[in-house]
C-alpha cells in the first residue's frame, strides 16, 4: 500500500477487506441513537444488545427466553472494580459460557450454559465492523476508527493513522488507544485485540500490552515469505471468522502477579498462531492406533530465543486438549534442566484456564507412570534426568502427546520409551537470528530463509539438515529408533 494514501482511503480499504470476509459493514452513526435502526440505546452502551440477543437465541436454541435474558444481564453488568479484572471476567464468559438457571415445564430448576459464540460453527455467529464508533462516559467522548463486533460484543478496536502525515506516526495511534482506555474504559471490557496501523505497517497488542509488546502481524499463508505486516495481512490472516474464533478460543491467556495482583494479558503473535494451527493438525494426523492411523511422529518446531516458545507450547497444549479426536489426551512436557522445568511449569500454571486443569509435576519415573495410569487427561511435567535407568515403557496409551523442550540435547533415550505409543513433538532453538518455525523438516513459519551456511557453521549435521531444508527427514533427529 503506497504512502500517498490518506487515512480515509486506508479505512475504506480495510472495510473492503472485512466485507469480503463476510462482515456486515456499518457506519457507527447508523447503529447508534438518532438513526433509523439503532442497535444501542445510548452512546454509553458499547454492547449491541439486539445483535447479542439474536445470536444467543440462535446459538442456544435449547434454552428458554428467561435463560437468554439472564445471560444478557450478566454480560452487560461487569462485576469487577478494575478494567483488567473485568476483561478477564469477560474472556472466561466467552470461552467457558455463562451459567444460567431456569424452570422447566415441570417447574423444576435446571442449570445450563449459555454460549456467547459458537466456536465450531462460524456461520452461526454475526460479524460486524463499525467505522467511526462514538462512545461516551460521563462528559467524555471518544470516537474509534474501526470496532469489530462478534454477536454484538466489541472484541477488537483498530486505530488508523494517516500514512502520508509524518506527524501522525503509528505510535500516535497507540497513544490514542491508551487515552481511550482511560477516558472510555467501557469500550475495552470486552476487548480481545487492539490494533494500530497506517495500512502499510500494522501491529497488534492486548489490553495490557506496552508499546514494545505491540507486534507486527505478517501473513500466515506463505511460510517462506510472510511479507510486510500490512493491514490486509492482518484482516485476512486473523479476522477471517473461523480463524478469529480459533484465535480467541486458544491464543489468549491472563497472568496475575502473586505479589501485586497485577493482571497481564498475553496473546499469540502471528508466528505462534501459525505454529499452533500447523502443529495441531500434524499431531492429529500422527496419532497412533487406536486413536488414529499415524506413526506418532508429531514433528519439530524450531524457534529463536524471545519468540515466545513457552506460550506456543501452552497454547498448543490447550488446543490439543480440546480436540475431540484426541479423546481428552494427556500432555507430557519434558525438559532437560530443573530450572527450565520450573519456568515452563510456571507458565502453564498461569495458563491453567486455557488447559482447563492444573498442571502436575512428576517427582520420579514411578510417579510419572502412576500419573499416566489413567484413562485420559492431565498435563504432566518431568525432567529427563529422572529417567536414566529404564525398564520398559512408562505407558502404552495412544492418546499421550509428548512435548520435548530442547529436543536435540538429551531427550533421545526418554523419547524412545514413548516412541511406540505416544505422539511426539520436539521444540528446539534455531541458530537463525529471526523467528523461525519448522515442522517435520519443512519450514512452516519463517521470515525469509536464504541458505544460512555461515550462521550454521557450528551446528551438528541434524540441525544443519533441518535449517537448510535438505531432503533428510526430520525423524532422524528425534530418536535413534527412527534413524534409517
PyMOL commands that set and color helices and strands:
alter all, ss='L'
color gray80, all
select helices_A, chain A and resi 7-20+28-31+49-59+65-75+83-96+122-124+170-183+185-188+211-213+231-238+241-250+270-286+309-321+324-326+338-350+352-355+365-372+384-387+412-418+461-467+474-477+480-482
alter helices_A, ss='H'
color red, helices_A
select strands_A, chain A and resi 24-27+98-103+109-114+127-137+140-150+153-160+193-197+202-205+215-216+252-256+263-267+297-303+330-335+360-361+379-383+400-405+423-429+436-439+442-446
alter strands_A, ss='S'
color yellow, strands_A
deselect
rebuild
show_as cartoon
